Amino acid sequence: MQENTNTEAVYLVLDEGAELLKREWDLIYLDALSHVGDMVHQGQISRDIDEKISHKLEEIFKKLPEKQDTAPEEYRRALQLAVLKGMREATQPHHALTPDAVSLFIGYLVNKLQSYDKKADTQVLADPAVGAGNLMTAVLNQLDRKAAFIGADPDETLLKLAYINANLQSHSVDLFHQDSVSAPFVKNLDMVVSDLPAGYYPKEDQVNSFATKAETGRSYVHHLLIEKAVNHVKPGGFLIFLVPNYIFQTEQSKQLNTFIKEKALIYSLMQLPSSMFKNKQAAKSILVLRKKKEGIIEPKQSLLAELPSFTKESALADMMQKISGWFDDHLKQEK
């Protein structure tokens, strides 16, 4: 039970500290949380905090478990709990956290796909919509080999939390405060992993050069980000996205389909259990793409699957074995 105890202890410190700063500085909870998280990482109270608040924070921080006794996953889960609390208070519709079980499942997929690339010692991964960094750090915590991770997000509050998330778990990442649709992005990435925001992109004047833009009206931001990511990953590189279930069934799916057929291969579309989502419209799937490259043996048929409930361990283990076997069959034969 040590793991749960440490997670709870770290969460209570983060939460109590954030509530204190929220009251004293009139901040929203998530902003207060980023300040507290930074102080926990630094191991000291900021000098610009007055003596009364500083003393209260010192008392709160005394409840922290020892750093050497706390695993990265314990910090991730603790911060995740605090971020979820803050997001329930926030009104922004784009504030959402990748469910924990899904983050771990995607981490498993990333590790699996990385194992087939024997050429690179250190791979460069990226998330163009990194949010609070929960998916990013869940993936990093599961990797068997070194990776450099690049994250970007237009929301400054969420990006600060991604920075705290990485620091508390001792991950070295590069984070950029930017809109990944319109801003330049790193090229020749080994892999892209992202829980894509779904909805319309507001800046119509920024998407004229995109193949996936809408014929009329506003374009889907998740389509634009898929196109941007495919164009910036190396030939043969994989892309793992969390996408809406309806992604290939909208009035704009024709442009997306045409783009994917030209530039990439669909390796898999795995539908997440509907029980994970409050309404049908919010339901998501995991889409695995691969950028085209000469010499790739194209799958005759994509892996299409409906994932069982993540609480049904035996059914999930059976499904993961089938997924692992499918990728083995389709990737081990490549040189």
Secondary structure, 3 states (H helix, E strand, C coil): CHHHHHHHHHHHHHHHHHHHHHHHHCCCHHHHHHHHHHHHHHCCCCCCCCHHHHHHHHHHHCCCCCHHHCCHHHHHHHHHHHHHHHHHHCCCCCCCCCCHHHHHHHHHHHHHHHCCCCCCCCEEEEECCCCCCHHHHHHHCCCCCCEEEEEEECCHHHHHHHHHHHHHCCCCEEEEECCCCCCCCCCCEEEEEEECCCCECCCHHHCCCCCCCCCCCCCEHHHHHHHHHHHHEEEEEEEEEEEECCCCCCCCHHHHHHHHHHHEEEEEEEECCHHHCCCHHHCEEEEEEEECCCCCCCCCCCEEEECCCCCCHHHHHHHHHHHHHHHHHHHCCCC
